[in-house]
């Protein structure tokens, strides 16, 4: 799904680069903007859902959530439809795009279905609000297993569970317990635990000490954005959402940037790196490496960069440069 | 920082103050011993009433003694008390109990870039005001059915207004221009929505101060790229933990930043990031700066401003001496070397006259 705003142009950019790389991907474009189904319930259009159920893998551009009352969050709808329980964000420092932090190479794996985002809130009496954080054994086990499997499949050395079980004794305590249990089945991966505040403290001083991090929803939301900030922001950070039944949707997590939409100024890096993540997920490591290298080389070279990366080239020029490099690698 | 009108004058007898001292675990005991050593050296008119809390015990007696002592003296200096994970969930964090029992509703942390400390970002000067008694730290949890746990986050109008009032008042008193509320009201519409609403209401009473708000995940991204944009920040409990640790990390780490917990009637001082530092305990390598600066905050609270600035000046002079930096700052200095240096620095300024104090 191309998405809104700059979505279409960056999606086109990605498809062009994939074509240049001769990646064996056939694109099926579907609109995922929510529609009201029979019975008045908001849902993803049937064609989109059918396509995903068949192919299992999706790539998504940024979506805008209309402010209209009653309209659900698009991301929430997608998440519920496909049971996207794991949000995965690899954060790697990009050579050529300088930030105060170098050598960052970590992955945040965030439980994406429950926790603090259960959406269960109520006003108890006037002036007293209760928000419920839900932690279940099932979801905690599922995300812990995914994290360890991801670590194993991607040759990562350690998994750190991030929690606040000193304060949230029962809820985070349960999450932590399940992580410890799953760790027993993955003796080849080092398992550590760290308080959320300690992770924050250490992350901004020395991010190189972290490898794979697994955590409940809210901490994951905050930490994954914190880590994205370390490497340069949402414009260069890839993201993947893993669902039940083998479904996986990869997406750029930046906004729709309506102010530059349609002007050939957008930076397709985030969507491209998400597409690279997608290739790796499908086992197409060679293609993934080729495209990723072409992208990083272009950025490192600094000759053709979009405005947000510090240059003044057009999106199409940036895309063209990456295509050229990919073809030269044949 | 505390509004001077709401805290009663500190208790004094015979010209001397009594302050409750809770050593805590890890590096707490050794660092607080250094504070006592330094105070003796400077002839600070403070006597410490030491109350220990055994983190391994499940009995409430230690806690009750400590709370009574703090109620009696009005002021405390403490190390962090470890929370034993092997005890059942009903065993609540001792640090949390202290804060809620004494209603220390404002956790105030001032993160500033210090001269002589190498950090990735310069010119950071942020005051963080964190609601300290409710929110996610309400300790209200239950297991509905086996394997399904609910944890309640409570946000009240009363406490949100109170902390917002504190933040804007502190900003005004310290000549700060901008207060930013940190929240996640796009997801927690009712809870954080209420918090944000209360901040807006209080802001209306402080027209000279700019008020804005920012979502917590974006805030952390902004902090690691451009921390200089922030002035005063106010937020509920959990985000406060995240933001204060990020900011402390930005200006040099847990060994440097002191923290204060203020309530209407009591004040408790400790390090900003509240670490026990178990792995570096009793090795003479911990950085005493945060604890020593916390004791200066305490002296200011007791209106012993002369002693406070004398000691603070000496600490800052020592911190800028790279060769004395402890391991957390990338050096090889020991705790005692730092403390000795502070004392030498004070001594070199000559004997104090009563006018100076």
Interface residues (C-beta under 8 A of the other chain):
Chain A: X99 X100 X101 X116 X117 X119 X121 X122 X123 X126 X127 X128 X129 X130 X131 X132 X133 X134 X135 X136 X137 X138 X164 X165 X166 X167 X168 X169 X170 X171 X172 X173 X174 X196 X197 X198 X200 X201 X202 X203 X204 X205 X218 X221 X222 X224 X225 X226 X228 X229 X230 X233 X234
Chain B: X83 X85 X88 X89 X90 X91 X92 X93 X96 X120 X121 X136 X137 X139 X141 X142 X143 X146 X147 X148 X149 X150 X151 X152 X153 X154 X155 X156 X157 X158 X184 X187 X188 X189 X190 X191 X193 X194 X216 X217 X218 X220 X221 X222 X223 X224 X225 X238 X241 X242 X244 X245 X246 X248 X249 X250 X253 X254 X273 X274 X275
